[in-house]
Amino acid sequence: MIHQNVKTYRYRVGRNQYIVINIYQNASASAEAGNVLASNAVNVQIQKQLAKQKKRKR
């Protein structure tokens, strides 16, 4: 992995909330002999926290 840049934006339209995630990354690999693999795979996990759970913490 050479470079990675992640930007997130939130938009609200009426009652709906939208999350836009932009992921930019570069990978390179080289070898004099043998096989080389450069992967640009990304794992994204989005979790939702309920407002009720936030308010009840004391």
SVG drawing of the C-alpha trace seen along z (x, -y; Angstrom):
<svg xmlns="http://www.w3.org/2000/svg" viewBox="-38 -18 53 35">
<polyline fill="none" stroke="black" stroke-width="0.4" points="0.0,0.0 1.5,-3.3 -1.2,-5.8 -4.7,-5.9 -7.2,-8.7 -10.7,-8.4 -13.3,-11.1 -16.8,-10.8 -19.7,-13.1 -23.2,-13.2 -26.3,-14.5 -29.7,-14.8 -32.8,-14.9 -36.0,-15.1 -35.9,-12.3 -33.3,-10.3 -29.6,-10.5 -27.1,-9.5 -23.4,-8.7 -21.0,-8.9 -17.6,-7.3 -14.9,-8.1 -11.8,-5.8 -8.7,-6.5 -5.7,-4.2 -2.8,-3.1 -0.8,0.2 2.2,1.4 4.3,4.5 7.5,5.6 9.9,8.6 12.9,9.7 11.7,13.3 8.4,14.9 4.8,13.8 3.7,10.5 0.2,9.3 -0.8,5.7 -4.3,5.5 -6.6,2.5 -9.2,4.3 -11.1,2.4 -13.1,3.6 -15.8,1.1 -18.0,1.6 -20.8,-0.7 -22.5,-0.4 -25.6,-2.3 -25.9,-3.4 -29.4,-3.9 -30.3,-7.3 -32.0,-5.6 -28.8,-3.8 -26.8,-7.0 -29.2,-8.9 -29.5,-6.2 -25.8,-6.0 -25.2,-7.5"/>
</svg>
